[in-house]
Amino acid sequence: METELFEELMMTVLVGGLVLFMAFIVWDLAKKSKAGRFGTMILFLALGLGVLGFLIKSFVIAGLEGV
């Protein structure tokens, strides 16, 4: 396996794992702080916007590279 392919694969897998871990942290924070439904939605919306930005960046880079 080439280094570039390995790096791209590991970045995707590890960032995905990090996003799942952050989702767990946000869920735990919402539960411990008794944020309620609206507060939990706001917390996950903020996390979701960060994930959406990462996905958009990936699509833009792929589009610029012509993949």
C-alpha positions as CSV (number, residue, x, y, z in Angstrom):
1,M,0.0,0.0,0.0
2,E,1.3,3.4,-0.9
3,T,2.0,6.0,1.7
4,E,-0.5,8.6,0.3
5,L,-3.3,6.0,0.2
6,F,-2.6,4.9,3.7
7,E,-2.5,8.5,5.0
8,E,-5.8,9.3,3.3
9,L,-7.5,6.2,4.6
10,M,-6.2,6.7,8.2
11,M,-7.2,10.3,8.2
12,T,-10.7,9.4,7.2
13,V,-11.0,6.6,9.7
14,L,-9.3,8.4,12.6
15,V,-11.3,11.7,12.0
16,G,-14.4,9.6,11.9
17,G,-13.5,8.0,15.2
18,L,-12.8,11.4,16.7
19,V,-16.2,12.7,15.5
20,L,-17.9,9.7,17.2
21,F,-16.0,10.3,20.4
22,M,-16.9,14.0,20.3
23,A,-20.6,13.0,19.8
24,F,-20.3,10.9,22.9
25,I,-18.7,13.7,24.9
26,V,-21.5,16.1,23.8
27,W,-24.2,13.6,24.7
28,D,-22.6,13.1,28.1
29,L,-22.2,16.8,28.7
30,A,-25.9,17.4,27.8
31,K,-27.0,14.6,30.1
32,K,-24.8,15.7,33.1
33,S,-25.8,19.4,32.7
34,K,-29.5,18.5,32.2
35,A,-29.6,20.6,29.1
36,G,-33.0,19.3,28.0
37,R,-34.1,18.6,24.4
38,F,-33.5,22.1,23.0
39,G,-30.1,22.5,24.7
40,T,-29.0,19.0,23.5
41,M,-30.1,19.9,19.9
42,I,-28.1,23.1,20.0
43,L,-25.0,21.2,21.3
44,F,-25.3,18.6,18.5
45,L,-26.0,21.3,15.9
46,A,-22.7,22.9,16.8
47,L,-20.9,19.6,16.5
48,G,-22.8,18.8,13.2
49,L,-21.7,22.1,11.7
50,G,-18.1,21.2,12.3
51,V,-18.5,17.8,10.8
52,L,-20.3,19.3,7.8
53,G,-17.4,21.7,7.3
54,F,-15.0,18.8,7.2
55,L,-17.2,17.0,4.7
56,I,-17.5,20.0,2.5
57,K,-13.8,20.5,2.6
58,S,-13.2,17.0,1.4
59,F,-15.6,17.4,-1.5
60,V,-14.1,20.7,-2.5
61,I,-10.6,19.2,-2.5
62,A,-11.8,16.2,-4.5
63,G,-13.4,18.5,-7.0
64,L,-10.3,20.7,-7.4
65,E,-8.1,17.6,-7.9
66,G,-10.6,16.3,-10.5
67,V,-11.3,13.0,-8.7
